[in-house]
Amino acid sequence: MPLTREQIAQRIAQEVEDGYCVNLGIGIPTLVANYIPRDKFVMLQSENGLLGMGPFPKEADIDADLINAGKQTVTALPGASFFSSADSFAMIRGGHVDLTVLGAMEVDETGSIANWMVPGKMVKGMGGAMDLVAGARNVIVAMQHTDKEGNSKLRTKCTLPLTGVKCIKKIVSDFGVIEITPEGFVLKEYAPDLTPEKVLAATEGKMKIAPDCKAMTF
């Protein structure tokens, strides 16, 4: 069985280090906040102008004016800071975000990512993804390995409009942990119920199995 959305988020949380400023994208990435260890001091940033984002509120504590970039209601931790969207993007473009976690429709073997639109479908806007992939010090993608028809989303070359070029170094999919190198995809860890060979067979792009490849742990 592939990993659940929660397991993907749990594994990505292992990449978060003490003192990090982290931006979490919409979808699976928002779940990462649930698995960051309490003994780590991490500041969550939202590009609509909030640093120090807290957990999702209980129903009695919902403040409709306090939302993240995905328009979900959130809370603010003690010491949180509110600022303009312009200041937020200056923070992102200035390289002050240590890690951003994004979803993706496609990632190719060169590390290019497509995650902002499907041609012919309604698009609300590109959001902050283009700035984040260019400005964040590290970018990790959380995604499904295949689409509903079973086609690989880890491509030889992206077919959808690009968000960023050669900017992704690591993917955590429901099939495993994949690093992107000059030689293409490298499988470092695989979902416990799968095998490296099954992950390889489900990947369109060029992929190698790392010599120290192992089953994922949580």
Secondary structure, DSSP 4 states (H G I P E B T S, - for coil): -PPPHHHHHHHHHTT--TT-EEEE-SSGGGGGGGGS-TTS--EEEETTTEEEE-PPPPGGG--TT-B-TTS-B--EEEEEEE--HHHHHHHHHTT--SEEEE--SEEETTS-EE-S--TTS-----TTHHHHHHHSS-EEEEE-SB-TTS-BSEESS--SPPSBSS---EEEESSEEEEEETTEEEEEEE-TTS-HHHHHHT--S-EEEEEEEEE---
